[in-house]
Amino acid sequence: MATAQPVRLFDDNFLRVLPAPLREPRRAWLAIPIAWALSFLGSIVLAGLVQWALPEAKSVEIPKLPAWLIITGFAIFSPVVESILMGLALKLLQLWMTPATAILVSAGFWGILHSLQVPIWGLAIWWPFLIFSTLFVVWQQRGFWTAVGVAAATHCLQNLGPSLALAYPQLF
């Protein structure tokens, strides 16, 4: 029994604005850095807009932790666990809605979830999760764990810079 050839998705809806490598499960080596750049730059722009519009808003406070725990927790453990949970949720959501709608719901949910700690955080977080969710839906054509891997790798890169910045005083 032959398996279906993976195809590029979302040529017919709002996600078509994303670069083609993010919408086709062909070259993870290209999709991951492009997705990371898009998610990181988007979150920086959104965070800047939030800071400009709400300068008195509470910011994210990370507890003082050892550098190794900051880096492994924020740049490895959290992205992997969140990508697995996101993937499971997206699989369920796609039972009742189109993939594009499931991606929007997923991104909104993760934005709200991150806002539970700091209300404005979700305003900048939803965008990276839109990218991660898109990657998962596209790459699930190659299998659940492949989709988790591509989304988690992008998420790890997203969190690496902030993790290193938080750990920097202890490292040097």
C-alpha positions in Angstrom: 0.0 0.0 0.0 1.6 3.3 -1.1 1.5 6.3 1.2 0.3 9.7 0.0 3.0 12.1 -1.1 3.3 15.0 1.4 2.0 18.2 -0.1 2.3 21.9 0.5 -0.6 23.2 2.6 -2.5 26.4 3.1 -2.3 27.8 -0.4 -6.0 28.5 -0.1 -6.2 30.5 3.1 -4.6 33.2 5.2 -1.6 31.0 6.0 -0.4 31.3 2.4 1.5 34.5 3.5 4.0 32.2 5.3 7.0 31.2 3.2 6.6 27.9 1.2 9.2 26.0 3.3 7.0 26.4 6.3 4.0 25.0 4.4 5.6 21.9 3.0 7.2 18.9 4.8 10.2 18.6 2.5 13.3 20.3 4.0 13.4 20.6 7.8 16.9 22.0 7.6 15.4 25.0 5.8 12.0 25.2 7.4 13.4 25.3 11.0 15.7 28.4 10.6 13.1 30.3 8.5 10.4 29.5 11.1 12.7 30.5 14.0 13.6 33.8 12.3 9.9 34.6 11.5 8.7 33.6 15.0 11.5 35.4 16.9 11.3 38.6 14.9 7.5 38.6 15.1 7.5 38.1 18.9 10.1 40.9 19.3 8.0 43.3 17.2 4.8 42.3 19.2 6.6 42.6 22.5 7.9 46.1 21.5 4.4 47.2 20.5 3.0 45.9 23.8 5.7 47.7 25.7 5.0 50.9 23.8 1.2 50.7 24.2 1.3 49.6 27.8 4.6 50.9 29.4 3.4 50.3 32.9 2.4 46.7 32.4 4.0 44.0 34.5 6.8 42.1 32.8 7.7 38.5 33.0 9.7 37.7 36.1 11.8 34.6 36.1 12.9 33.2 39.5 16.6 33.1 40.2 17.7 29.6 39.1 21.1 28.0 38.3 22.2 28.7 34.7 22.1 25.1 33.7 18.5 24.8 34.9 17.5 28.0 33.1 19.0 26.8 29.8 17.8 23.2 30.0 14.4 24.1 31.4 13.5 27.0 29.1 15.4 26.1 25.9 15.0 22.3 25.9 12.5 20.8 28.4 9.7 23.3 28.0 9.7 23.5 24.2 9.7 19.7 23.9 6.9 19.2 26.4 4.9 22.1 25.0 5.3 20.8 21.5 4.1 17.3 22.4 1.0 18.8 24.2 0.4 21.2 21.3 0.6 18.4 18.8 -1.9 16.3 20.8 -4.2 19.2 21.1 -3.9 20.0 17.3 -4.7 16.4 16.4 -7.9 16.6 18.5 -8.8 20.0 17.2 -8.5 18.8 13.6 -11.2 16.3 14.3 -13.7 19.1 14.6 -12.2 22.0 12.5 -10.1 22.8 9.5 -6.3 22.7 10.0 -6.1 26.5 9.6 -8.8 27.0 12.2 -7.1 24.5 14.5 -3.8 26.4 14.2 -5.5 29.7 15.1 -7.2 28.1 18.1 -3.9 26.5 19.2 -2.0 29.8 19.0 -4.7 31.6 20.9 -4.8 29.0 23.6 -1.1 29.1 24.1 -1.2 32.9 24.2 -3.9 32.7 26.9 -2.0 30.0 28.8 1.2 32.1 28.9 -0.9 35.1 29.9 -2.0 33.4 33.1 1.5 34.3 34.6 1.7 37.8 33.1 -1.4 39.1 31.3 0.4 40.9 28.5 2.8 38.0 27.8 0.3 36.2 25.6 0.1 39.2 23.2 3.6 38.4 22.1 3.5 34.6 22.5 0.6 33.8 20.2 2.6 34.6 17.1 5.4 32.0 17.7 2.8 29.5 18.6 1.0 30.2 15.3 4.3 29.3 13.6 4.9 26.2 15.8 1.3 25.0 15.2 1.6 25.5 11.5 4.9 23.5 11.4 3.2 20.7 13.4 0.2 20.5 11.1 2.4 20.5 8.0 4.9 18.0 9.3 2.4 15.6 10.7 2.1 14.4 7.1 5.5 12.7 7.9 4.4 11.4 11.3 3.5 12.7 14.7 7.0 12.6 16.2 8.6 14.2 13.1 6.0 17.0 13.5 6.9 17.3 17.2 10.6 17.3 16.4 10.3 20.1 13.8 8.1 22.3 16.0 10.2 21.6 19.1 13.5 22.4 17.3 12.0 25.8 16.2 10.7 26.4 19.7 14.0 25.5 21.3 15.7 28.1 19.0 13.0 30.6 20.0 13.8 30.1 23.7 17.6 29.8 23.4 18.4 33.5 23.2 16.3 34.6 26.1 17.5 31.6 28.1 21.2 32.5 27.5 20.4 36.2 28.4 18.8 35.1 31.7 21.7 32.7 32.5 24.4 35.1 31.2 25.3 36.7 34.6 26.0 33.3 36.1 28.0 32.1 33.0 30.4 35.1 32.9 
